[in-house]
Amino acid sequence: MNVSIEDLPANIIANYEASARARGVSLDALLREYLIKNVPSSPPLPLEMSPEEWEKALDECFDSFPTVGPLPDDAFRRENIYGREDKR
C-alpha cells in the first residue's frame, strides 16, 4: 500500500526527516513505526447515526446496566435524602 501526503508545511516534513536521520532509519520506516504504535484500538464510531442506529445503541447501553427493583418508601423520607446537610 502506498500513501502520499501532500501539502504538508516544509518545516513539518523537515522535522520528521531530521528525526528519522537521528534514529538512523528512513522516513518511511519512521512513519511506519509511528503508525504501528498509534493504531486505534477499534474503528471510530460514526459521528452521525440514523434514528434507528441511535435507538439500538441506547437500548444496548440501557441493557448493560443491572436490573434493580423499585426503591422502598423509606428511601424518600427527608432524613434519608437530606440527613447529612440538615445536621450542620
MORAMO-V130129 format. One record per residue. N is the residue number from 1. RES is the residue in one small letter. PHI is phi in whole degrees, 0 to 359 (none if undefined). OMEGA is omega as a letter, one per 30 degrees, with the letter a starting at -180 (999 if undefined). BURIAL is 1 if it has 24 or more other C-alpha atoms within 12 Angstrom, else 0. Layout:
N:RES:PHI:OMEGA:BURIAL / N:RES:PHI:OMEGA:BURIAL
//
This chain:
1:m:none:l:0 / 2:n:248:l:0 / 3:v:234:l:0 / 4:s:240:l:0 / 5:i:245:a:0 / 6:e:248:l:0 / 7:d:66:l:0 / 8:l:277:l:0 / 9:p:300:a:0 / 10:a:302:a:0 / 11:n:292:l:0 / 12:i:290:l:0 / 13:i:299:l:0 / 14:a:299:l:0 / 15:n:297:l:0 / 16:y:293:l:0 / 17:e:297:l:0 / 18:a:296:l:0 / 19:s:297:l:0 / 20:a:296:l:0 / 21:r:299:a:0 / 22:a:298:l:0 / 23:r:272:l:0 / 24:g:77:l:0 / 25:v:233:l:0 / 26:s:283:l:0 / 27:l:299:l:0 / 28:d:301:a:0 / 29:a:295:l:0 / 30:l:297:a:0 / 31:l:293:l:0 / 32:r:298:l:0 / 33:e:300:l:0 / 34:y:299:a:0 / 35:l:296:l:0 / 36:i:293:a:0 / 37:k:291:a:0 / 38:n:246:l:0 / 39:v:293:l:0 / 40:p:295:a:0 / 41:s:290:l:0 / 42:s:207:l:0 / 43:p:298:a:0 / 44:p:293:l:0 / 45:l:289:l:0 / 46:p:297:a:0 / 47:l:289:l:0 / 48:e:237:l:0 / 49:m:239:l:0 / 50:s:288:l:0 / 51:p:303:a:0 / 52:e:291:l:0 / 53:e:295:l:0 / 54:w:298:a:0 / 55:e:296:l:0 / 56:k:296:l:0 / 57:a:297:l:0 / 58:l:294:l:0 / 59:d:299:l:0 / 60:e:297:l:0 / 61:c:297:a:0 / 62:f:297:a:0 / 63:d:292:a:0 / 64:s:281:l:0 / 65:f:278:l:0 / 66:p:292:l:0 / 67:t:284:a:0 / 68:v:234:l:0 / 69:g:284:l:0 / 70:p:292:l:0 / 71:l:286:l:0 / 72:p:289:l:0 / 73:d:302:a:0 / 74:d:298:a:0 / 75:a:293:a:0 / 76:f:260:l:0 / 77:r:285:a:0 / 78:r:307:a:0 / 79:e:292:l:0 / 80:n:275:l:0 / 81:i:267:a:0 / 82:y:246:a:0 / 83:g:306:a:0 / 84:r:290:a:0 / 85:e:291:a:0 / 86:d:288:a:0 / 87:k:273:a:0 / 88:r:283:999:0
//
